[in-house]
């Protein structure tokens, strides 16, 4: 017997979504399949299917927050 699929909604920033879809497309996957694969592995293993990390080279804005890869600090004159 096949399980009934439920719909889920997630919120992502547009650039992350576009970048992720582009990478998944090269692998022959879509976002829905990736989400299901990740969740199945989470349930199976009881832990995240990856090791969270922060890029140590993130530049920070004037308030100390990481800049996005498309935004860079403008040096004070």
C-alpha positions in Angstrom: 0.0 0.0 0.0 1.4 3.4 -1.0 1.4 6.2 1.6 -0.7 9.2 0.9 1.5 12.3 0.3 0.8 15.5 2.1 1.7 18.9 0.9 4.1 21.1 2.9 5.0 24.7 2.4 8.4 26.2 3.2 9.6 29.8 3.0 13.0 30.5 1.4 14.7 33.6 0.2 14.5 33.9 -3.6 18.2 33.6 -4.3 18.7 30.5 -2.1 15.8 28.9 -3.8 17.1 29.7 -7.3 20.6 28.5 -6.4 19.4 25.3 -4.8 17.1 24.5 -7.8 19.9 25.1 -10.2 22.2 22.7 -8.3 19.5 20.0 -7.9 18.7 20.3 -11.6 22.2 19.3 -12.5 21.7 16.2 -10.3 18.3 15.3 -11.9 16.4 16.2 -8.7 13.8 18.8 -7.9 13.2 20.6 -4.6 10.4 18.4 -3.5 12.4 15.2 -4.0 15.4 16.7 -2.1 13.2 17.8 0.8 11.6 14.3 1.0 15.1 12.6 0.8 16.4 14.8 3.6 13.4 14.3 5.8 13.5 10.5 5.3 17.1 10.4 6.3 16.4 12.6 9.3 13.7 10.2 10.5 15.8 7.1 9.7 19.0 8.3 11.4 17.5 10.6 14.1 19.9 13.4 13.1 20.5 16.0 10.4 21.7 14.5 7.1 24.5 17.0 7.0 26.8 18.9 9.4 25.7 22.5 9.7 28.5 25.0 9.3 29.2 28.7 8.8 31.6 29.9 6.2 34.4 31.5 8.3 35.2 34.0 5.6 31.8 35.8 5.7 32.2 39.5 5.7 30.1 41.4 8.2 28.1 44.5 7.7 28.3 47.5 10.0 25.9 45.9 12.5 27.9 42.7 12.7 25.6 40.6 10.5 27.0 38.4 7.7 26.7 40.0 4.3 25.0 38.1 1.6 27.2 36.9 -1.2 25.9 39.7 -3.4 26.3 42.5 -0.8 29.7 43.8 0.3 30.6 46.4 2.9 31.4 49.9 1.6 34.5 51.1 3.4 33.9 54.3 5.5 35.6 57.3 4.0 
